[in-house]
Amino acid sequence: MDNTAKTANTGKDKANVKLSVWEKTAYSFTDMAGNLLYVTISSYILYFYTDVFGISVAGAGLILLVARFFDAVSAPVWGSIVDHTHTKWGQSRPYFLWLAIPFAVATFLAFTAPNLHGTAKLWYAGFTYILAAGVVYTGIQTPITAILPSLTTNGQERINANTFRMCGGAIGSFITSTFALPLVAFFGKGNDKVGFMWTMFAFGILETV
């Protein structure tokens, strides 16, 4: 059998691949874990900056604005990195596995309020936010999306897998929106700096597990 025939047969076999319920459930865990941290960042970081860390509204807005420019650059950069990756674990899988701990650490640092003043506080907040919500999170989400064609080329199976993933993401968002602030109050006992720090530590453990 020549190479053309082998390629055709391989494509046909992949089109017939049916993902098991466990495989689709495992795929959903990627967004569930990611949203534990990312939704916390997107929902509470502005409140943390202005009411907890003591950054002005203008300073916090500037950080979020600059971060959008990094987002526009990081996505194609990560896409190129994934495209040029060749390991025994595949192209995509290494990144959302290996970056899980860095994402947890970066998010923990983003919600940590060290004793800084003036521009040092802005630089710290900007660096940790861009690192967590921009660079590292994009490095996780890009391969999570890119891995799906490697699992199956069956259109219906892709739709089913994405449905599971969306449900997982919704569960992660629900956990964050329901428990984040109560956990901040529980751990902080009136000190939101401590509360946010330990809440993100707990979410980081769940995300990596």
Sine and cosine of phi, psi and omega as CSV:
sin_phi,cos_phi,sin_psi,cos_psi,sin_omega,cos_omega
0.00,0.00,0.77,-0.63,-0.03,-1.00
-0.98,0.20,0.12,-0.99,-0.08,-1.00
-0.90,0.44,-0.57,0.82,0.01,-1.00
-0.89,0.46,-0.70,0.71,0.01,-1.00
-0.90,0.43,-0.64,0.77,0.01,-1.00
-0.89,0.45,-0.68,0.73,0.01,-1.00
-0.89,0.46,-0.67,0.74,0.01,-1.00
-0.89,0.46,-0.69,0.73,0.00,-1.00
-0.91,0.41,-0.62,0.79,0.02,-1.00
-0.90,0.44,-0.70,0.71,0.04,-1.00
-0.88,0.47,-0.63,0.77,0.02,-1.00
-0.91,0.41,-0.66,0.76,0.00,-1.00
-0.90,0.44,-0.68,0.74,-0.02,-1.00
-0.92,0.39,-0.53,0.85,0.04,-1.00
-0.92,0.39,-0.42,0.91,-0.02,-1.00
-1.00,-0.05,0.01,1.00,-0.04,-1.00
-0.93,0.37,0.78,-0.63,0.08,-1.00
-0.94,-0.33,0.87,-0.50,0.00,-1.00
-0.97,0.23,0.70,-0.71,0.02,-1.00
-0.95,0.31,0.27,-0.96,0.04,-1.00
-0.87,0.48,-0.63,0.78,0.02,-1.00
-0.90,0.44,-0.65,0.76,0.02,-1.00
-0.89,0.45,-0.67,0.74,0.02,-1.00
-0.94,0.35,-0.57,0.82,0.06,-1.00
-0.92,0.40,-0.68,0.73,0.04,-1.00
-0.88,0.48,-0.62,0.78,0.04,-1.00
-0.90,0.44,-0.58,0.81,0.00,-1.00
-0.93,0.37,-0.45,0.89,-0.01,-1.00
-0.90,0.43,-0.42,0.91,-0.02,-1.00
-0.88,0.47,-0.75,0.66,0.01,-1.00
-0.96,0.26,-0.54,0.84,0.04,-1.00
-0.87,0.49,-0.75,0.66,-0.01,-1.00
-0.92,0.40,-0.69,0.72,-0.02,-1.00
-0.88,0.47,-0.62,0.78,-0.05,-1.00
-0.95,0.30,-0.39,0.92,0.08,-1.00
-0.82,0.57,-0.61,0.79,-0.02,-1.00
-0.99,-0.10,-0.71,0.70,-0.12,-0.99
-0.92,0.39,-0.65,0.76,0.00,-1.00
-0.93,0.38,-0.54,0.84,0.09,-1.00
-0.89,0.46,-0.68,0.73,0.03,-1.00
-0.89,0.46,-0.79,0.62,-0.09,-1.00
-0.92,0.40,-0.46,0.89,-0.05,-1.00
-1.00,0.01,-0.58,0.82,-0.21,-0.98
-0.86,-0.52,-0.08,1.00,-0.10,-1.00
-0.92,0.40,-0.59,0.81,0.00,-1.00
-0.91,0.41,-0.68,0.73,0.06,-1.00
-0.89,0.46,-0.67,0.74,0.00,-1.00
-0.88,0.47,-0.70,0.71,-0.02,-1.00
-0.89,0.46,-0.75,0.66,-0.15,-0.99
-0.99,0.13,-0.64,0.77,-0.12,-0.99
-0.99,-0.15,-0.35,0.94,-0.06,-1.00
-0.94,-0.35,-0.79,0.61,-0.06,-1.00
-0.99,0.14,-0.34,0.94,0.07,-1.00
0.99,0.12,0.49,0.87,0.08,-1.00
-1.00,-0.01,0.60,-0.80,0.01,-1.00
-0.92,0.39,0.35,-0.94,0.02,-1.00
-0.87,0.48,-0.64,0.77,0.01,-1.00
-0.90,0.43,-0.66,0.75,0.02,-1.00
-0.91,0.42,-0.68,0.73,0.02,-1.00
-0.90,0.43,-0.66,0.75,0.03,-1.00
-0.89,0.45,-0.62,0.79,0.03,-1.00
-0.89,0.45,-0.66,0.75,0.03,-1.00
-0.87,0.50,-0.73,0.69,-0.02,-1.00
-0.91,0.41,-0.58,0.81,0.02,-1.00
-0.92,0.39,-0.74,0.67,0.01,-1.00
-0.88,0.48,-0.60,0.80,-0.01,-1.00
-0.88,0.47,-0.54,0.84,0.01,-1.00
-0.90,0.44,-0.58,0.81,0.05,-1.00
-0.92,0.40,-0.64,0.77,0.05,-1.00
-0.91,0.42,-0.59,0.81,0.04,-1.00
-0.87,0.49,-0.66,0.75,-0.04,-1.00
-0.91,0.42,-0.47,0.88,-0.02,-1.00
-1.00,0.00,-0.63,0.78,-0.14,-0.99
-0.93,0.38,-0.56,0.83,-0.04,-1.00
-0.88,0.47,-0.80,0.60,0.04,-1.00
-0.91,0.41,-0.52,0.86,0.03,-1.00
-0.90,0.43,-0.74,0.68,0.02,-1.00
-0.91,0.42,-0.60,0.80,0.06,-1.00
-0.87,0.50,-0.67,0.75,0.03,-1.00
-0.92,0.39,-0.65,0.76,0.02,-1.00
-0.88,0.48,-0.72,0.69,0.00,-1.00
-0.89,0.45,-0.67,0.74,0.00,-1.00
-0.87,0.49,-0.51,0.86,-0.07,-1.00
-0.99,-0.16,0.22,0.98,0.00,-1.00
-1.00,-0.07,0.73,-0.68,0.06,-1.00
-0.64,-0.77,0.97,-0.24,0.01,-1.00
-0.75,-0.67,0.14,-0.99,0.03,-1.00
-0.94,0.35,-0.25,0.97,0.06,-1.00
-1.00,-0.09,0.05,1.00,-0.02,-1.00
0.99,-0.15,-0.14,-0.99,-0.03,-1.00
-0.99,0.11,-0.69,0.72,-0.20,-0.98
-0.99,-0.12,-0.65,0.76,-0.15,-0.99
-0.82,0.57,-0.65,0.76,-0.05,-1.00
-0.85,0.53,-0.55,0.83,-0.14,-0.99
-0.96,0.27,-0.71,0.71,-0.02,-1.00
-0.98,0.18,-0.12,0.99,0.17,-0.99
-1.00,0.03,-0.77,0.64,-0.08,-1.00
-0.96,0.29,-0.42,0.91,-0.04,-1.00
-1.00,-0.04,-0.02,1.00,-0.02,-1.00
-0.88,0.47,-0.74,0.67,-0.01,-1.00
-0.93,0.37,-0.72,0.69,0.08,-1.00
-0.84,0.54,-0.58,0.81,0.03,-1.00
-0.91,0.41,-0.67,0.74,0.03,-1.00
-0.89,0.45,-0.68,0.73,-0.01,-1.00
-0.91,0.41,-0.70,0.71,-0.02,-1.00
-0.89,0.45,-0.64,0.77,0.01,-1.00
-0.93,0.36,-0.64,0.77,0.08,-1.00
-0.85,0.53,-0.70,0.71,0.01,-1.00
-0.91,0.40,-0.58,0.81,0.00,-1.00
-0.90,0.44,-0.50,0.87,0.01,-1.00
-0.98,-0.22,0.34,0.94,0.11,-0.99
-0.97,-0.23,0.68,-0.73,-0.07,-1.00
-0.90,-0.43,1.00,0.10,0.04,-1.00
-0.94,0.35,0.26,-0.96,-0.05,-1.00
-0.99,0.17,0.98,0.19,-0.01,-1.00
-0.88,-0.48,0.26,-0.97,-0.03,-1.00
-0.65,-0.76,0.43,-0.90,0.11,-0.99
0.86,0.51,-0.70,-0.72,-0.06,-1.00
-0.92,0.39,-0.43,0.90,0.03,-1.00
-0.88,0.48,-0.61,0.79,0.03,-1.00
-0.91,0.41,-0.67,0.75,0.03,-1.00
-0.90,0.43,-0.69,0.73,0.00,-1.00
-0.89,0.46,-0.68,0.74,0.01,-1.00
-0.89,0.45,-0.76,0.65,-0.02,-1.00
-0.88,0.47,-0.70,0.72,-0.01,-1.00
-0.90,0.43,-0.70,0.71,-0.02,-1.00
-0.90,0.44,-0.74,0.67,-0.06,-1.00
-0.93,0.36,-0.58,0.81,0.02,-1.00
-0.92,0.39,-0.73,0.68,0.00,-1.00
-0.90,0.44,-0.64,0.77,0.03,-1.00
-0.88,0.47,-0.73,0.69,-0.07,-1.00
-0.97,0.25,-0.86,0.52,-0.14,-0.99
-0.99,0.16,-0.35,0.94,-0.02,-1.00
-0.97,-0.23,-0.95,0.31,-0.16,-0.99
-0.92,0.39,-0.84,0.55,-0.13,-0.99
-0.95,0.30,-0.70,0.71,-0.02,-1.00
-0.89,0.45,-0.64,0.77,0.07,-1.00
-0.89,0.45,-0.59,0.81,0.05,-1.00
-0.92,0.40,-0.33,0.95,0.08,-1.00
-1.00,0.01,-0.74,0.68,-0.09,-1.00
-0.93,0.37,-0.59,0.81,-0.02,-1.00
-0.87,0.50,-0.78,0.63,0.03,-1.00
-0.94,0.34,-0.46,0.89,0.07,-1.00
-0.88,0.48,-0.66,0.75,0.05,-1.00
-0.96,0.29,-0.65,0.76,-0.09,-1.00
-0.94,0.33,-0.38,0.92,-0.10,-1.00
-0.97,0.25,-0.35,0.94,-0.12,-0.99
-0.86,0.51,-0.71,0.71,0.04,-1.00
-0.89,0.46,-0.38,0.92,0.04,-1.00
-0.97,0.23,-0.36,0.93,-0.01,-1.00
-0.99,0.15,-0.67,0.74,0.00,-1.00
-0.25,-0.97,0.53,-0.85,0.12,-0.99
-0.98,-0.20,0.07,1.00,0.05,-1.00
-0.95,0.32,0.88,-0.47,-0.09,-1.00
-0.85,0.52,-0.69,0.73,-0.02,-1.00
-0.92,0.39,-0.61,0.79,0.02,-1.00
-0.92,0.39,-0.59,0.81,0.06,-1.00
-0.90,0.43,-0.68,0.73,0.03,-1.00
-0.87,0.49,-0.70,0.72,0.00,-1.00
-0.89,0.45,-0.68,0.73,0.00,-1.00
-0.90,0.44,-0.66,0.75,0.02,-1.00
-0.92,0.40,-0.55,0.83,0.06,-1.00
-0.90,0.44,-0.70,0.71,0.07,-1.00
-0.87,0.50,-0.68,0.73,-0.02,-1.00
-0.89,0.46,-0.68,0.73,0.03,-1.00
-0.89,0.45,-0.62,0.78,0.04,-1.00
-0.91,0.41,-0.66,0.75,0.05,-1.00
-0.88,0.47,-0.68,0.73,0.04,-1.00
-0.89,0.46,-0.62,0.79,0.02,-1.00
-0.91,0.41,-0.61,0.79,0.04,-1.00
-0.91,0.42,-0.69,0.73,0.06,-1.00
-0.87,0.49,-0.66,0.75,0.03,-1.00
-0.90,0.43,-0.64,0.77,0.01,-1.00
-0.89,0.45,-0.68,0.73,0.01,-1.00
-0.87,0.49,-0.70,0.71,0.00,-1.00
-0.89,0.45,-0.78,0.62,-0.08,-1.00
-0.92,0.39,-0.46,0.89,-0.04,-1.00
-1.00,0.07,-0.62,0.78,-0.19,-0.98
-0.93,-0.37,-0.23,0.97,-0.10,-0.99
-0.86,0.51,-0.85,0.53,-0.06,-1.00
-0.93,0.38,-0.65,0.76,0.11,-0.99
-0.86,0.52,-0.60,0.80,0.04,-1.00
-0.94,0.35,-0.61,0.80,0.07,-1.00
-0.86,0.51,-0.70,0.71,0.02,-1.00
-0.91,0.41,-0.63,0.78,-0.02,-1.00
-0.92,0.39,-0.76,0.65,-0.04,-1.00
-0.96,0.28,-0.57,0.82,-0.10,-1.00
-0.99,0.12,-0.50,0.87,-0.04,-1.00
0.76,0.65,0.75,0.66,0.01,-1.00
0.98,-0.17,-0.21,0.98,0.03,-1.00
-0.94,-0.35,0.99,-0.13,-0.08,-1.00
-0.92,0.40,-0.44,0.90,0.07,-1.00
-0.87,0.49,-0.75,0.67,0.03,-1.00
-0.93,0.37,-0.65,0.76,-0.04,-1.00
-0.88,0.48,-0.73,0.68,0.01,-1.00
-0.91,0.41,-0.63,0.77,-0.03,-1.00
-0.88,0.48,-0.74,0.67,-0.04,-1.00
-0.97,0.23,-0.48,0.88,0.09,-1.00
-0.90,0.44,-0.70,0.72,0.02,-1.00
-0.94,0.35,-0.50,0.87,0.10,-0.99
-0.90,0.44,-0.69,0.72,0.01,-1.00
-0.91,0.41,-0.70,0.71,0.03,-1.00
-0.90,0.43,-0.58,0.81,0.02,-1.00
-0.90,0.43,-0.64,0.77,0.07,-1.00
-0.89,0.46,-0.71,0.70,0.01,-1.00
-0.89,0.45,-0.65,0.76,-0.03,-1.00
-0.90,0.45,-0.65,0.76,-0.04,-1.00
-0.97,0.24,-0.50,0.87,0.02,-1.00
-0.95,0.31,0.00,0.00,0.00,0.00
